[in-house]
Amino acid sequence: MPVIEPAIRPPAEADSVLLQVTVGCSADGCAFCGAYAGKPFRIKPEAEVLADIEEERRLRPAARRVFLMDGDALVLDNRRLLPILDRLAEAFPSLARVSSYANGFNVTRRSEAELRELRARRLSLIYLGLESGSQAVLDGCRKRSGVGEMIEAVTRADACGIRSSVIVLLGLGGRERSAEHVRETARALNRMQPRYLSFLSLMLIPGTPLWRAARRGEFTEVDAAGLLREARDILAGIELERTVFRCDHASNYLPLEGRLPADRDRLVRELDEALVGRAPLRPEFLRGL
């Protein structure tokens, strides 16, 4: 059956087969997120998912990548997820990678053996929203997974051969907690050592709890210069050993990419140039989610 919109997927999965395993997100309570508004969480019946695989096989028999949607496919336990992964391998002989969004608690609740079962069936990449390394910031945003849980999720997944793409949300602490957000995020990333790292910038979505808090004067948005400074200071504070970094999302004012640690100093210099007005920024009307 057609994907139940909106279809949310990472930019890197633009060419992947999008297989909707769940609808919505089981942790759909984050104060900043409006991605799944109007999509009550549910797990799609296995027969429906298998029928979707067959349809995609007919349309794209040579597909090499599959992305499991919506926000939380790993909420399925292995008993329910493994048959889906097995069928994907049968349907797509050239399949090289299966990936999914993941919440920290859906990784940490699995044993090492269960994680290795997923990896053996080509689930080799998870996208995890750290958002902030400050527990106070996460608590204020009603994030279900805590910092420690997400660090454990990334390190345990990596030990089982599953790479992590970690997402940081610049500006999430507001002006009130910007310094703490920067400091603690760098600290958490250093403990995680993710294979991939991306920065997005907070854009308040009308109707979300954080948008309402801003209207009440309880949350002050970080301006463009503040977002650039947060990106600069997090990069300056991280010591990552082998990470691909991207800051090319449409929400960001300055597109950046590189490999860490090799490109860290260059990236910091580019942000310094932007902060003194010597680099063009994305116009406000072109920013988006």
Backbone torsions as a table, in degrees:
resi	resn	phi	psi	omega
1	MET	NA	157.2	-179.1
2	PRO	-60.3	151.3	176.0
3	VAL	-61.4	136.1	177.1
4	ILE	-80.7	112.6	-174.6
5	GLU	-75.3	159.8	-0.8
6	PRO	-77.4	147.5	178.4
7	ALA	-94.5	110.3	-177.5
8	ILE	-102.1	123.0	177.6
9	ARG	-149.2	155.8	179.0
10	PRO	-66.6	152.3	178.5
11	PRO	-55.1	-34.7	-177.4
12	ALA	-68.4	-12.2	-178.8
13	GLU	-101.8	22.3	-176.5
14	ALA	-60.5	-32.2	-177.5
15	ASP	-100.9	5.3	-178.0
16	SER	-82.5	154.4	166.9
17	VAL	-67.3	129.2	179.9
18	LEU	-99.7	111.9	-177.7
19	LEU	-111.9	114.4	-177.3
20	GLN	-84.9	107.3	-179.3
21	VAL	-95.2	-38.8	172.5
22	THR	-123.5	161.1	173.9
23	VAL	-111.3	125.4	-177.5
24	GLY	79.4	-160.6	-175.0
25	CYS	-135.8	133.9	-178.3
26	SER	-69.9	-18.1	179.2
27	ALA	-109.0	35.8	-174.4
28	ASP	-76.0	68.9	178.1
29	GLY	-141.1	4.4	-177.9
30	CYS	-65.0	132.7	-172.0
31	ALA	-66.0	-21.4	-176.2
32	PHE	-96.4	-9.6	-167.8
33	CYS	-102.8	130.1	174.0
34	GLY	-122.4	16.1	-172.7
35	ALA	-61.7	-34.8	-173.9
36	TYR	-115.7	25.1	176.8
37	ALA	-60.2	130.7	179.9
38	GLY	82.1	7.1	178.2
39	LYS	-122.5	81.3	179.0
40	PRO	-54.5	139.7	-175.6
41	PHE	-67.9	135.1	171.3
42	ARG	-157.2	155.5	176.1
43	ILE	-95.3	128.8	-179.4
44	LYS	-71.7	142.8	176.9
45	PRO	-58.9	144.6	-177.4
46	GLU	-58.0	-40.9	-179.1
47	ALA	-60.3	-37.2	179.6
48	GLU	-68.5	-41.9	178.8
49	VAL	-64.0	-44.0	179.9
50	LEU	-64.3	-35.3	176.4
51	ALA	-66.3	-37.9	177.2
52	ASP	-64.1	-39.6	177.6
53	ILE	-61.4	-43.8	-179.5
54	GLU	-62.1	-40.0	178.6
55	GLU	-65.4	-42.9	178.7
56	GLU	-66.0	-37.0	177.1
57	ARG	-59.7	-40.1	179.3
58	ARG	-65.6	-38.1	-176.4
59	LEU	-83.0	-35.0	-173.7
60	ARG	-137.5	66.9	-174.4
61	PRO	-64.3	-21.6	-177.7
62	ALA	-97.6	12.5	-177.5
63	ALA	-58.3	141.3	-179.1
64	ARG	-109.5	-18.0	-177.2
65	ARG	-133.1	142.7	177.1
66	VAL	-131.3	134.7	175.2
67	PHE	-113.8	125.0	-179.5
68	LEU	-86.4	126.3	178.9
69	MET	-111.8	170.5	0.9
70	ASP	-87.0	-111.7	-173.1
71	GLY	-82.0	-2.9	-165.9
72	ASP	-160.4	51.9	-177.4
73	ALA	-63.0	-28.0	-177.8
74	LEU	-75.6	2.6	171.7
75	VAL	-66.2	-24.0	173.8
76	LEU	-68.3	135.0	175.0
77	ASP	-74.8	169.3	-175.2
78	ASN	-61.5	-30.9	179.5
79	ARG	-57.7	-34.4	-178.7
80	ARG	-95.6	-26.7	-175.2
81	LEU	-85.4	-35.4	-176.6
82	LEU	-61.0	-42.4	177.4
83	PRO	-59.9	-32.9	177.8
84	ILE	-67.6	-44.9	179.5
85	LEU	-64.7	-39.2	177.9
86	ASP	-62.6	-41.4	-179.5
87	ARG	-67.8	-35.1	176.5
88	LEU	-61.2	-43.0	-180.0
89	ALA	-63.0	-36.8	178.5
90	GLU	-71.3	-39.3	-175.0
91	ALA	-74.5	-31.4	-175.5
92	PHE	-123.0	91.8	-176.8
93	PRO	-58.8	-25.0	-178.8
94	SER	-94.8	9.3	-175.3
95	LEU	-58.4	124.1	-179.7
96	ALA	-110.6	-28.5	-174.7
97	ARG	-153.1	136.9	167.8
98	VAL	-115.7	138.2	-179.7
99	SER	-136.9	167.9	-175.3
100	SER	-163.8	152.2	162.5
101	TYR	-66.5	155.7	178.8
102	ALA	-148.4	141.8	168.7
103	ASN	-96.0	147.9	-177.0
104	GLY	-54.2	-41.3	-175.3
105	PHE	-68.8	-23.5	179.2
106	ASN	-83.2	-10.1	172.2
107	VAL	-94.5	-47.4	-174.7
108	THR	-68.2	-22.8	179.5
109	ARG	-76.8	-11.0	179.8
110	ARG	-90.7	145.6	175.2
111	SER	-75.7	167.1	175.4
112	GLU	-59.7	-40.4	179.7
113	ALA	-62.0	-39.8	179.9
114	GLU	-67.7	-39.7	177.4
115	LEU	-64.5	-39.2	179.4
116	ARG	-68.9	-30.5	174.5
117	GLU	-62.2	-41.4	178.7
118	LEU	-65.3	-44.4	-179.1
119	ARG	-63.2	-38.0	-179.8
120	ALA	-63.9	-20.8	179.3
121	ARG	-103.9	24.7	170.4
122	ARG	79.5	5.9	172.0
123	LEU	-77.1	100.9	-169.7
124	SER	-122.7	2.5	180.0
125	LEU	-146.8	130.9	173.7
126	ILE	-122.9	144.4	175.6
127	TYR	-104.6	118.5	-174.2
128	LEU	-123.0	126.8	179.8
129	GLY	-87.4	93.2	170.8
130	LEU	-64.9	-43.1	-178.0
131	GLU	67.5	-57.9	178.5
132	SER	-149.1	147.8	173.9
133	GLY	-88.3	-0.5	177.6
134	SER	-90.5	120.1	178.8
135	GLN	-65.2	-33.4	178.2
136	ALA	-63.9	-40.0	177.4
137	VAL	-65.2	-44.0	179.9
138	LEU	-64.4	-40.7	178.1
139	ASP	-61.9	-40.7	179.5
140	GLY	-65.8	-23.3	-179.4
141	CYS	-101.4	4.7	177.3
142	ARG	63.2	32.8	177.9
143	LYS	-71.6	129.2	-173.0
144	ARG	-71.1	-44.1	179.5
145	SER	-83.8	134.0	178.0
146	GLY	-84.9	170.3	-178.0
147	VAL	-59.4	-49.7	-178.8
148	GLY	-59.5	-38.5	180.0
149	GLU	-66.1	-38.8	-179.6
150	MET	-73.0	-35.7	174.4
151	ILE	-61.9	-45.6	179.0
152	GLU	-61.9	-40.5	-179.4
153	ALA	-60.6	-45.7	-178.0
154	VAL	-67.1	-44.5	-177.4
155	THR	-69.5	-37.8	178.8
156	ARG	-70.3	-41.4	177.9
157	ALA	-61.7	-43.7	-179.6
158	ASP	-61.2	-39.9	179.4
159	ALA	-63.0	-22.7	179.9
160	CYS	-101.4	10.7	175.8
161	GLY	87.9	10.1	178.7
162	ILE	-102.5	115.6	-179.0
163	ARG	-77.7	156.5	-179.8
164	SER	-121.6	137.3	170.3
165	SER	-109.8	109.1	-171.7
166	VAL	-98.1	135.5	-176.5
167	ILE	-109.5	130.3	175.4
168	VAL	-113.5	136.9	-178.4
169	LEU	-108.3	100.1	179.1
170	LEU	-61.7	139.5	176.9
171	GLY	87.1	-0.7	-173.6
172	LEU	-67.2	-24.6	178.0
173	GLY	-83.4	-3.5	-174.9
174	GLY	66.0	-179.3	176.1
175	ARG	-64.9	-29.8	-174.6
176	GLU	-63.1	-37.2	-175.5
177	ARG	-122.3	23.9	-175.7
178	SER	-60.1	-47.4	-177.5
179	ALA	-63.2	-41.5	178.4
180	GLU	-66.2	-41.3	178.3
181	HIS	-57.5	-46.2	180.0
182	VAL	-64.1	-51.7	-175.1
183	ARG	-61.2	-48.5	-175.1
184	GLU	-75.5	-28.8	176.5
185	THR	-67.2	-44.7	176.8
186	ALA	-59.4	-41.1	-179.8
187	ARG	-63.7	-44.7	-179.8
188	ALA	-64.9	-41.5	-179.7
189	LEU	-64.1	-37.2	178.5
190	ASN	-63.9	-32.1	177.1
191	ARG	-77.7	-34.5	-179.0
192	MET	-72.2	-43.6	-172.4
193	GLN	52.2	57.3	-177.5
194	PRO	-68.3	153.6	177.7
195	ARG	-74.2	-33.3	178.4
196	TYR	-130.8	146.8	-179.7
197	LEU	-141.4	133.1	176.5
198	SER	-134.0	144.7	174.9
199	PHE	-106.7	131.8	167.2
200	LEU	-117.4	162.1	178.3
201	SER	-112.7	136.8	-179.9
202	LEU	-60.9	130.1	169.3
203	MET	-128.2	119.3	-175.9
204	LEU	-69.2	128.2	-178.0
205	ILE	-99.1	121.1	-179.0
206	PRO	-52.0	135.2	177.9
207	GLY	95.2	-16.1	178.9
208	THR	-77.9	157.0	178.9
209	PRO	-56.8	-37.0	-179.2
210	LEU	-70.2	-35.9	175.0
211	TRP	-61.7	-42.4	179.3
212	ARG	-66.9	-37.7	177.8
213	ALA	-62.4	-38.8	178.2
214	ALA	-64.9	-39.6	179.1
215	ARG	-67.0	-28.6	177.2
216	ARG	-83.5	-3.4	-178.8
217	GLY	82.2	14.9	-178.2
218	GLU	-94.2	-7.2	179.9
219	PHE	-144.2	128.5	-178.9
220	THR	-110.4	119.5	-179.1
221	GLU	-62.0	146.3	173.1
222	VAL	-83.8	131.4	-178.7
223	ASP	-78.8	-179.2	-175.5
224	ALA	-57.5	-45.7	179.8
225	ALA	-63.0	-38.5	179.3
226	GLY	-66.1	-37.9	177.5
227	LEU	-66.0	-42.2	176.8
228	LEU	-62.4	-39.9	-179.2
229	ARG	-67.8	-38.5	176.6
230	GLU	-61.7	-45.4	178.9
231	ALA	-60.2	-43.7	-179.5
232	ARG	-61.9	-46.0	-174.6
233	ASP	-74.1	-33.1	175.1
234	ILE	-65.4	-46.1	179.2
235	LEU	-60.4	-40.9	-179.8
236	ALA	-65.7	-24.9	-175.4
237	GLY	-97.4	-4.0	-177.5
238	ILE	-96.4	148.3	178.0
239	GLU	-129.7	80.0	-177.0
240	LEU	-100.7	143.8	-170.5
241	GLU	-92.0	-32.5	179.1
242	ARG	-160.7	83.0	-174.6
243	THR	-131.0	134.0	171.4
244	VAL	-87.9	124.7	-175.3
245	PHE	-112.6	136.5	175.2
246	ARG	-138.3	140.4	174.9
247	CYS	-136.4	49.4	-171.5
248	ASP	-109.2	12.1	178.6
249	HIS	-67.1	151.8	-176.8
250	ALA	-63.4	-17.3	179.4
251	SER	-77.1	-16.3	-174.0
252	ASN	-86.7	146.7	179.6
253	TYR	-79.5	-27.3	-176.3
254	LEU	-132.1	109.9	178.2
255	PRO	-66.8	134.3	-179.7
256	LEU	-143.3	151.6	170.3
257	GLU	-161.2	155.2	-179.6
258	GLY	176.1	-174.4	177.0
259	ARG	-117.8	136.2	-179.4
260	LEU	-108.5	137.5	12.6
261	PRO	-90.0	-7.4	-169.5
262	ALA	-55.8	-40.1	-173.1
263	ASP	-100.8	6.9	-174.2
264	ARG	-59.4	-48.5	-177.0
265	ASP	-63.3	-38.9	177.2
266	ARG	-62.5	-43.4	-179.9
267	LEU	-63.3	-40.6	177.8
268	VAL	-63.3	-41.8	178.8
269	ARG	-63.3	-40.4	179.2
270	GLU	-63.0	-38.2	177.1
271	LEU	-70.0	-37.2	175.7
272	ASP	-61.3	-41.3	177.6
273	GLU	-61.9	-42.0	179.4
274	ALA	-64.9	-37.6	-177.9
275	LEU	-66.3	-24.1	177.7
276	VAL	-103.8	13.7	172.7
277	GLY	83.2	16.9	-178.3
278	ARG	-102.2	16.8	176.0
279	ALA	-142.6	135.7	-178.8
280	PRO	-70.5	140.5	178.5
281	LEU	-105.7	155.4	176.3
282	ARG	-63.7	128.2	178.5
283	PRO	-61.1	150.1	-176.8
284	GLU	-56.6	-38.3	-175.2
285	PHE	-71.5	-13.2	178.0
286	LEU	-97.2	-6.0	178.1
287	ARG	-77.9	148.0	-179.4
288	GLY	-171.3	172.1	179.4
289	LEU	-103.1	NA	NA
